[in-house]
């Protein structure tokens, strides 16, 4: 008969390591969401240090993505915030939407971040219109439309891609709203 006390010590050690890793992941996820929020706010304000904030977020995102034994939904939730910030930053600075590989996140986080970036771009459309900058407003609206159109065929059950269909519906409404505002502005 095996030594059950020794076996329980081994199991206990294994579970303590798992618990520590999960606690680390939770802390990183909170830090990442906070850093992405700060970065996006700075991007909207045109702050020159928004790139530095995004780099801080990237470090946390890559560390979080490397943790193996964690809550997938929690990790994806935090990584989608990073994807959103990265995509938004790329659109406003490079005038292009990065692919999944460039963001460094998994497919689920990328897709959700992409849909969430549409909301940030909507704010830029309205900001551009408030400055009579029709060219940028049209660019951001066109980018929103491209993002939405490229994802229209992505249809999976909720347990495969949680929350995505709702995000698609919200993105569609945002795109339509921005198109209407541009038409109103052009009159």
C-alpha positions as a printed Julia matrix, in Angstrom:
187×3 Matrix{Float64}:
   0.0    0.0     0.0
   1.37   3.44   -0.9
   2.27   5.96    1.76
  -0.87   8.13    1.6
   0.59  10.78    3.88
   3.51  11.28    1.48
   1.08  11.3    -1.46
  -1.03  14.02    0.23
   2.09  16.12    0.85
   2.92  15.93   -2.86
  -0.62  16.83   -3.87
  -0.68  19.67   -1.36
   2.57  21.08   -2.77
   1.2   20.86   -6.3
  -2.02  22.64   -5.35
  -0.1   25.38   -3.5
   1.89  26.07   -6.69
  -1.32  26.16   -8.7
  -2.95  28.52   -6.2
   0.06  30.85   -6.29
   0.02  30.88  -10.1
  -3.71  31.64  -10.15
  -3.25  34.46   -7.64
  -0.44  35.86   -9.79
  -2.7   35.66  -12.85
  -5.52  37.49  -11.05
  -3.14  40.26   -9.99
  -1.71  40.57  -13.5
  -5.2   40.63  -15.01
  -6.24  43.52  -12.72
  -3.03  45.42  -13.49
  -3.47  44.82  -17.22
  -7.08  46.04  -17.31
  -6.1   49.14  -15.32
  -3.07  49.86  -17.54
  -5.14  49.47  -20.71
  -7.77  51.86  -19.39
  -5.1   54.45  -18.64
  -3.46  53.94  -22.03
  -6.75  54.34  -23.92
  -7.63  57.48  -21.95
  -4.23  58.95  -22.8
  -4.68  58.0   -26.46
  -8.0   59.84  -26.6
  -6.34  62.87  -25.05
  -3.44  62.72  -27.49
  -0.99  62.34  -24.64
   2.58  61.72  -25.83
   3.19  59.07  -23.18
   0.3   56.81  -24.28
   2.8   54.57  -26.07
   4.72  54.08  -22.82
   1.49  53.1   -21.07
   0.78  50.61  -23.83
   4.27  49.13  -23.45
   3.64  48.62  -19.73
   0.38  46.89  -20.58
   2.15  44.73  -23.14
   4.61  43.44  -20.54
   1.74  42.42  -18.26
  -0.2   40.9   -21.18
   2.71  38.73  -22.29
   3.39  37.58  -18.73
  -0.29  36.76  -18.22
  -0.52  34.9   -21.54
   2.43  32.72  -20.51
   0.73  31.48  -17.33
  -0.71  28.06  -18.04
  -2.94  26.96  -15.16
  -5.3   29.88  -14.87
  -8.93  30.79  -15.39
  -9.3   31.07  -19.18
 -12.18  33.55  -19.02
 -10.3   35.85  -16.67
  -7.17  35.72  -18.81
  -9.09  36.29  -22.05
 -11.01  39.16  -20.49
  -7.79  40.93  -19.58
  -6.06  40.09  -22.86
  -9.0   41.43  -24.87
  -8.52  44.77  -23.07
  -4.92  44.76  -24.2
  -5.91  43.81  -27.76
  -8.43  46.67  -27.79
  -5.81  49.17  -26.62
  -3.19  47.87  -29.07
  -5.59  47.91  -32.02
  -6.86  51.38  -31.15
  -3.31  52.71  -30.8
  -2.29  51.19  -34.13
  -5.26  52.71  -35.93
  -4.73  56.21  -34.55
  -0.95  56.24  -34.97
  -0.22  53.95  -37.93
  -3.59  54.17  -39.67
  -3.79  50.37  -39.85
  -5.43  47.51  -37.99
  -2.86  45.02  -36.68
  -3.35  41.29  -37.13
  -3.64  38.82  -34.27
   0.02  37.86  -34.41
   1.12  41.47  -34.04
  -1.01  41.93  -30.94
   0.42  38.75  -29.41
  -2.91  37.55  -28.0
  -5.02  34.48  -28.72
  -7.86  34.44  -31.25
 -10.67  34.92  -28.75
  -9.03  37.91  -27.1
  -8.15  39.4   -30.48
 -11.68  39.15  -31.86
 -13.24  40.62  -28.73
 -10.63  43.38  -28.59
 -11.27  44.15  -32.24
 -14.99  44.63  -31.63
 -14.3   46.75  -28.54
 -11.9   48.95  -30.51
 -14.86  49.96  -32.69
 -16.28  51.8   -29.67
 -13.04  53.67  -29.12
 -12.92  54.63  -32.78
 -16.46  55.99  -32.51
 -15.21  58.44  -29.91
 -12.5   59.51  -32.35
 -15.11  60.05  -35.08
 -17.04  62.42  -32.85
 -13.87  64.15  -31.72
 -12.83  64.67  -35.35
 -16.27  66.02  -36.25
 -16.14  68.43  -33.31
 -12.94  69.83  -34.87
 -14.45  69.93  -38.39
 -11.99  67.23  -39.43
 -14.2   65.33  -41.85
 -11.27  63.45  -43.39
 -10.3   61.74  -40.12
 -13.93  61.16  -39.17
 -14.44  59.35  -42.47
 -11.22  57.38  -42.02
 -12.21  56.18  -38.55
 -15.73  55.34  -39.72
 -14.36  53.43  -42.69
 -12.0   51.53  -40.39
 -14.9   50.69  -38.07
 -16.85  49.43  -41.07
 -13.9   47.33  -42.26
 -13.51  45.78  -38.81
 -17.2   44.99  -38.59
 -17.41  43.64  -42.14
 -14.35  41.43  -41.7
 -15.91  39.82  -38.62
 -19.46  39.4   -39.93
 -18.88  35.75  -40.83
 -17.56  34.86  -37.39
 -20.53  33.06  -35.84
 -19.97  30.63  -33.0
 -21.94  29.49  -30.02
 -21.63  31.48  -26.81
 -19.53  28.81  -25.09
 -16.98  28.91  -27.93
 -16.72  32.71  -28.24
 -18.38  34.29  -25.19
 -20.02  37.67  -25.71
 -18.91  38.03  -29.3
 -22.3   38.14  -31.0
 -23.42  40.93  -28.71
 -20.2   42.82  -29.45
 -20.87  42.41  -33.18
 -24.36  43.82  -32.76
 -23.03  46.79  -30.79
 -20.34  47.41  -33.42
 -22.95  47.4   -36.19
 -25.02  50.01  -34.34
 -21.93  52.15  -33.73
 -20.91  52.02  -37.38
 -24.42  52.96  -38.51
 -24.51  55.82  -36.0
 -21.2   57.22  -37.21
 -22.27  56.97  -40.85
 -25.44  58.92  -39.98
 -23.42  61.59  -38.14
 -21.1   62.04  -41.11
 -24.08  62.41  -43.46
 -25.61  64.97  -41.1
 -22.29  66.8   -40.89
 -21.92  66.94  -44.67
 -25.29  68.66  -45.14
